[in-house]
Amino acid sequence: MDWLRKMLARIGGLWNKGSMRQRIIFIGIAGLAAAVLAVMVSVSSSPAMVPVIDAPIRDEAARDRIVTRINEEGIRAFVTADGTVQVQDEKTAKRLRAILIREDLIPSGTDPWAIFDRERWTITDFERNVNLRRAITQMVVEHIQALDDVDKANVTIVVPEDRLFASEQNPVTASVIITPKPGSDIVQNRKKVEGIQKLLKFAVEGLKDENITIADQSGLVLNDFAGLAEFDRLNGIERQTKMIRSLETQYRALILQALQKTYTEDRVRDLNIKIDMDMSQKSVATEEFFGITLKPRTPGLPYDDSQVVESITRSEATSSTEWEGTGFNPEGPAGVEGQTPPAYKDMSNLYGKVTQETLKTNKEINNRKTQEDKSPTIDRVTVSVNIDGTWKWKRDEKKNPVIGPDGAIEREYTPMTPEDLRATQALIQNAIGYSAARGDGVTVQNIQFDRTKQFNDEDAAYFRQKQIQTTVMVFLFGLAVLLVAFILFRTISREIERRRRLEAEERARREEALRQQALMQAEEEGMDVSISVEERTRMELLESVANMAKEHPEDVAQLIRTWLLEE
């Protein structure tokens, strides 16, 4: 720590002694050193990139395809200035190399050995060859195991010694045993097996397809593509069947939707359609000869006035030959029998005259040559559909449904008319592109559906509704009777109460009159009358009520109204 303090003290002394310019220069040098140090740290901390293919790719289109395919795997790729494609780590690079080789994305000018490039130092040629073979085998194993579908791989590559004569040279062979990962489809996926086979061909020089054997851990050979021909044929038939079924479903949905919009879904429940297709691909060459039209048909005429001839004369030439004299048949050199037929020998040295005329005519005809490739076509389409008629309830004069002897609602069936059937048939024919020449068939029938369950449900619902209506009417009638009885009871009760009250009031009035009369008689006779406490209280109450009625007549009237309403 002493040397550090001394160093800091010395730097502080130099800083204090230095001028402003020296200080600025010192600060600049320190800042530059810090920037250089930061750049070195960032460069050294950046991850090391691994090339997918060691050789640079000059073709920009091929390089763009490779980068796009790498990006589809969710991996970020970097392209250097010389055209080398690089990724983050070696494991990712191995997996991408296998994918690029499987999908034929390695550029044609790229050296396949650059993918498996490993430098080996050896002493002898034998050791060099052995190490090269082991390196290639190990690299192939690593690449195959880098695939997502392979858990483990065992590779054996046999490179025979060179022979003097090519006929005696043994071929290079390779055998691979792979263990698929759980859930992988590499055993059934032909494309992935072909990718491993291409990987071996790129890795080993002179290796051919027929000398490569790829098997799984159970010994099943996966690259026996010749034996898979029958399997491919069955797959092709399955794909063709699916295409036909898809086309039938499309036609059925369109026609059924149109008919159900016209006749409702209840009357058109199902439609059957059968399409026969020729799935073979053919190349047909045809040549046609037809007449030459001298005059086309006049539009608007009810008859055909066109003029068509089989051919026309393009040129004509006449030649004549006339000969007269003795015929001479040469026989060749002396002593050699000639080649003149006996019939002409008999005419030798005879005098005659020959006249010959020849007429040469060059005629032109129309012809057409057609070369076409026929794709899958429809051979025949058949459609059958059943449309039910209409059902209607029978009703009486009061518009009520007619109930039959069996307790069910009587119904009337109206079938479809022949005109409607023909119109529906024409509609379906136009929908499928009907062609009588190829044997198409459209059948439209009017057959009654079995609606027993539907009618039973409708009858049950109707009678249930009627029962509910009857129950509601009886309930309402009973409720009305109870209401009327309650009103009558209430009215009679009020009347009885009113009469009882009137009788009580009349009785009280008479008693009051008798009491008043008795009091008046007593006063007239000068007698002392003793009044009971109850009587006095009643009189005071009557007096207070009378005074209140005089002072507040409106309140008393309201009180009386309330009593009357309560009564």
Solvent accessible surface area in square Angstrom, and as a share of the most:
residue,aa,sasa,rsa
1,M,150,0.67
2,D,85,0.44
3,W,173,0.61
4,L,66,0.33
5,R,139,0.51
6,K,140,0.59
7,M,89,0.40
8,L,106,0.53
9,A,71,0.55
10,R,162,0.59
11,I,76,0.39
12,G,29,0.28
13,G,26,0.25
14,L,116,0.57
15,W,91,0.32
16,N,107,0.55
17,K,176,0.75
18,G,15,0.14
19,S,62,0.40
20,M,128,0.57
21,R,186,0.68
22,Q,110,0.49
23,R,63,0.23
24,I,108,0.55
25,I,98,0.50
26,F,110,0.46
27,I,104,0.53
28,G,45,0.43
29,I,110,0.56
30,A,53,0.41
31,G,41,0.40
32,L,122,0.61
33,A,61,0.47
34,A,60,0.46
35,A,53,0.41
36,V,77,0.44
37,L,112,0.56
38,A,61,0.47
39,V,91,0.52
40,M,119,0.53
41,V,88,0.51
42,S,65,0.42
43,V,100,0.58
44,S,93,0.60
45,S,84,0.54
46,S,64,0.41
47,P,88,0.56
48,A,87,0.67
49,M,59,0.27
50,V,27,0.16
51,P,37,0.23
52,V,1,0.00
53,I,2,0.01
54,D,60,0.31
55,A,27,0.21
56,P,48,0.30
57,I,5,0.02
58,R,173,0.63
59,D,79,0.41
60,E,114,0.51
61,A,54,0.42
62,A,5,0.04
63,R,41,0.15
64,D,83,0.43
65,R,132,0.48
66,I,1,0.01
67,V,31,0.18
68,T,75,0.44
69,R,40,0.15
70,I,0,0.00
71,N,82,0.42
72,E,120,0.54
73,E,59,0.27
74,G,71,0.68
75,I,26,0.13
76,R,173,0.63
77,A,18,0.14
78,F,65,0.27
79,V,68,0.39
80,T,49,0.28
81,A,119,0.92
82,D,72,0.38
83,G,4,0.04
84,T,11,0.06
85,V,2,0.01
86,Q,38,0.17
87,V,0,0.00
88,Q,80,0.35
89,D,65,0.34
90,E,71,0.32
91,K,161,0.68
92,T,24,0.14
93,A,0,0.00
94,K,34,0.14
95,R,51,0.19
96,L,2,0.01
97,R,12,0.04
98,A,4,0.03
99,I,11,0.05
100,L,1,0.00
101,I,0,0.00
102,R,45,0.16
103,E,49,0.22
104,D,92,0.48
105,L,35,0.17
106,I,16,0.08
107,P,23,0.14
108,S,124,0.80
109,G,79,0.76
110,T,16,0.09
111,D,74,0.38
112,P,42,0.26
113,W,80,0.28
114,A,15,0.12
115,I,5,0.02
116,F,12,0.05
117,D,86,0.45
118,R,84,0.31
119,E,142,0.64
120,R,119,0.43
121,W,231,0.81
122,T,33,0.19
123,I,153,0.78
124,T,66,0.38
125,D,97,0.50
126,F,154,0.64
127,E,75,0.34
128,R,111,0.41
129,N,80,0.41
130,V,47,0.27
131,N,44,0.22
132,L,89,0.44
133,R,94,0.34
134,R,163,0.60
135,A,9,0.07
136,I,17,0.08
137,T,28,0.16
138,Q,84,0.37
139,M,11,0.05
140,V,0,0.00
141,V,22,0.13
142,E,37,0.16
143,H,0,0.00
144,I,0,0.00
145,Q,71,0.32
146,A,19,0.15
147,L,16,0.08
148,D,91,0.47
149,D,21,0.11
150,V,1,0.00
151,D,83,0.43
152,K,130,0.55
153,A,7,0.06
154,N,93,0.48
155,V,10,0.06
156,T,70,0.41
157,I,13,0.07
158,V,78,0.45
159,V,61,0.35
160,P,28,0.17
161,E,148,0.66
162,D,136,0.71
163,R,135,0.49
164,L,158,0.79
165,F,120,0.50
166,A,95,0.73
167,S,109,0.70
168,E,103,0.46
169,Q,66,0.29
170,N,78,0.40
171,P,78,0.49
172,V,20,0.12
173,T,50,0.29
174,A,5,0.04
175,S,48,0.31
176,V,1,0.01
177,I,86,0.44
178,I,0,0.00
179,T,44,0.25
180,P,25,0.15
181,K,81,0.34
182,P,134,0.84
183,G,90,0.86
184,S,30,0.19
185,D,66,0.34
186,I,1,0.01
187,V,46,0.26
188,Q,133,0.59
189,N,44,0.22
190,R,92,0.34
191,K,122,0.52
192,K,43,0.18
193,V,1,0.01
194,E,56,0.25
195,G,4,0.04
196,I,1,0.01
197,Q,16,0.07
198,K,60,0.25
199,L,2,0.01
200,L,0,0.00
201,K,83,0.35
202,F,59,0.25
203,A,0,0.00
204,V,6,0.04
205,E,131,0.59
206,G,54,0.52
207,L,10,0.05
208,K,117,0.49
209,D,64,0.33
210,E,131,0.59
211,N,31,0.16
212,I,7,0.04
213,T,60,0.35
214,I,0,0.00
215,A,11,0.08
216,D,12,0.06
217,Q,114,0.51
218,S,91,0.59
219,G,52,0.50
220,L,103,0.51
221,V,71,0.41
222,L,12,0.06
223,N,17,0.08
224,D,75,0.39
225,F,39,0.16
226,A,91,0.70
227,G,53,0.51
228,L,57,0.28
229,A,61,0.47
230,E,92,0.41
231,F,102,0.43
232,D,51,0.26
233,R,127,0.46
234,L,91,0.45
235,N,42,0.21
236,G,13,0.13
237,I,78,0.40
238,E,89,0.40
239,R,156,0.57
240,Q,68,0.30
241,T,56,0.32
242,K,128,0.54
243,M,88,0.39
244,I,26,0.13
245,R,121,0.44
246,S,72,0.47
247,L,41,0.20
248,E,18,0.08
249,T,87,0.51
250,Q,106,0.47
251,Y,45,0.17
252,R,84,0.31
253,A,54,0.42
254,L,111,0.55
255,I,6,0.03
256,L,19,0.10
257,Q,97,0.43
258,A,44,0.34
259,L,0,0.00
260,Q,39,0.17
261,K,156,0.66
262,T,90,0.52
263,Y,29,0.11
264,T,79,0.46
265,E,123,0.55
266,D,65,0.34
267,R,44,0.16
268,V,0,0.00
269,R,112,0.41
270,D,76,0.39
271,L,2,0.01
272,N,98,0.50
273,I,24,0.12
274,K,99,0.42
275,I,1,0.01
276,D,51,0.27
277,M,35,0.16
278,D,43,0.22
279,M,32,0.14
280,S,53,0.34
281,Q,153,0.68
282,K,99,0.42
283,S,78,0.50
284,V,41,0.23
285,A,76,0.59
286,T,59,0.34
287,E,84,0.38
288,E,80,0.36
289,F,122,0.51
290,F,86,0.36
291,G,25,0.24
292,I,26,0.13
293,T,76,0.44
294,L,99,0.49
295,K,85,0.36
296,P,97,0.61
297,R,125,0.46
298,T,52,0.30
299,P,125,0.78
300,G,83,0.80
301,L,57,0.28
302,P,123,0.77
303,Y,131,0.50
304,D,92,0.48
305,D,32,0.17
306,S,36,0.23
307,Q,99,0.44
308,V,89,0.51
309,V,51,0.29
310,E,153,0.69
311,S,33,0.21
312,I,72,0.37
313,T,71,0.41
314,R,170,0.62
315,S,60,0.39
316,E,112,0.50
317,A,59,0.46
318,T,97,0.56
319,S,61,0.39
320,S,82,0.53
321,T,83,0.48
322,E,119,0.53
323,W,115,0.40
324,E,100,0.45
325,G,17,0.16
326,T,81,0.47
327,G,18,0.18
328,F,156,0.65
329,N,40,0.20
330,P,97,0.61
331,E,79,0.36
332,G,57,0.55
333,P,99,0.62
334,A,107,0.83
335,G,90,0.86
336,V,89,0.51
337,E,136,0.61
338,G,13,0.13
339,Q,173,0.77
340,T,25,0.14
341,P,69,0.43
342,P,104,0.65
343,A,68,0.53
344,Y,124,0.47
345,K,77,0.33
346,D,115,0.60
347,M,117,0.52
348,S,35,0.23
349,N,108,0.55
350,L,100,0.50
351,Y,156,0.59
352,G,27,0.26
353,K,127,0.54
354,V,77,0.44
355,T,90,0.52
356,Q,108,0.48
357,E,132,0.59
358,T,50,0.29
359,L,111,0.55
360,K,134,0.57
361,T,58,0.34
362,N,75,0.39
363,K,115,0.49
364,E,58,0.26
365,I,86,0.43
366,N,52,0.27
367,N,73,0.37
368,R,119,0.44
369,K,150,0.64
370,T,47,0.28
371,Q,125,0.55
372,E,74,0.33
373,D,116,0.60
374,K,89,0.38
375,S,72,0.47
376,P,44,0.28
377,T,67,0.39
378,I,45,0.23
379,D,69,0.36
380,R,105,0.38
381,V,1,0.00
382,T,33,0.19
383,V,3,0.02
384,S,44,0.28
385,V,8,0.05
386,N,40,0.20
387,I,0,0.00
388,D,0,0.00
389,G,2,0.02
390,T,61,0.35
391,W,81,0.28
392,K,134,0.57
393,W,68,0.24
394,K,87,0.37
395,R,127,0.46
396,D,58,0.30
397,E,163,0.73
398,K,164,0.70
399,K,149,0.63
400,N,70,0.36
401,P,14,0.09
402,V,48,0.28
403,I,76,0.39
404,G,10,0.09
405,P,145,0.91
406,D,121,0.63
407,G,39,0.38
408,A,33,0.26
409,I,6,0.03
410,E,59,0.27
411,R,37,0.13
412,E,87,0.39
413,Y,46,0.17
414,T,75,0.43
415,P,79,0.50
416,M,18,0.08
417,T,64,0.37
418,P,82,0.52
419,E,106,0.47
420,D,60,0.31
421,L,40,0.20
422,R,142,0.52
423,A,63,0.49
424,T,3,0.02
425,Q,59,0.26
426,A,47,0.36
427,L,82,0.41
428,I,0,0.00
429,Q,43,0.19
430,N,123,0.63
431,A,56,0.43
432,I,6,0.03
433,G,46,0.44
434,Y,81,0.31
435,S,37,0.24
436,A,78,0.60
437,A,107,0.83
438,R,79,0.29
439,G,33,0.32
440,D,10,0.05
441,G,25,0.24
442,V,15,0.09
443,T,63,0.36
444,V,17,0.10
445,Q,91,0.40
446,N,36,0.19
447,I,104,0.53
448,Q,98,0.43
449,F,36,0.15
450,D,124,0.64
451,R,14,0.05
452,T,82,0.48
453,K,153,0.65
454,Q,64,0.28
455,F,35,0.15
456,N,86,0.44
457,D,75,0.39
458,E,57,0.26
459,D,13,0.07
460,A,46,0.36
461,A,48,0.37
462,Y,39,0.15
463,F,75,0.31
464,R,134,0.49
465,Q,99,0.44
466,K,86,0.36
467,Q,125,0.56
468,I,99,0.50
469,Q,84,0.37
470,T,81,0.47
471,T,83,0.48
472,V,70,0.40
473,M,128,0.57
474,V,98,0.56
475,F,133,0.55
476,L,90,0.45
477,F,144,0.60
478,G,29,0.28
479,L,94,0.47
480,A,50,0.39
481,V,75,0.43
482,L,122,0.61
483,L,105,0.52
484,V,83,0.48
485,A,52,0.40
486,F,126,0.52
487,I,91,0.46
488,L,102,0.51
489,F,139,0.58
490,R,111,0.41
491,T,80,0.46
492,I,102,0.52
493,S,38,0.25
494,R,115,0.42
495,E,58,0.26
496,I,88,0.44
497,E,76,0.34
498,R,101,0.37
499,R,146,0.53
500,R,132,0.48
501,R,83,0.30
502,L,84,0.42
503,E,110,0.49
504,A,40,0.31
505,E,93,0.42
506,E,64,0.29
507,R,122,0.45
508,A,46,0.36
509,R,140,0.51
510,R,124,0.45
511,E,87,0.39
512,E,42,0.19
513,A,52,0.40
514,L,118,0.59
515,R,76,0.28
516,Q,78,0.35
517,Q,95,0.42
518,A,57,0.44
519,L,36,0.18
520,M,113,0.50
521,Q,92,0.41
522,A,13,0.10
523,E,130,0.58
524,E,138,0.62
525,E,122,0.55
526,G,65,0.63
527,M,113,0.51
528,D,147,0.76
529,V,69,0.39
530,S,109,0.70
531,I,57,0.29
532,S,68,0.44
533,V,122,0.70
534,E,145,0.65
535,E,29,0.13
536,R,126,0.46
537,T,77,0.45
538,R,92,0.34
539,M,77,0.34
540,E,102,0.46
541,L,112,0.56
542,L,89,0.45
543,E,110,0.49
544,S,54,0.35
545,V,81,0.46
546,A,46,0.36
547,N,68,0.35
548,M,114,0.51
549,A,37,0.29
550,K,161,0.68
551,E,125,0.56
552,H,96,0.43
553,P,82,0.52
554,E,142,0.64
555,D,94,0.49
556,V,32,0.18
557,A,37,0.29
558,Q,105,0.46
559,L,85,0.42
560,I,80,0.40
561,R,133,0.49
562,T,53,0.31
563,W,143,0.50
564,L,116,0.58
565,L,150,0.75
566,E,125,0.56
567,E,92,0.41
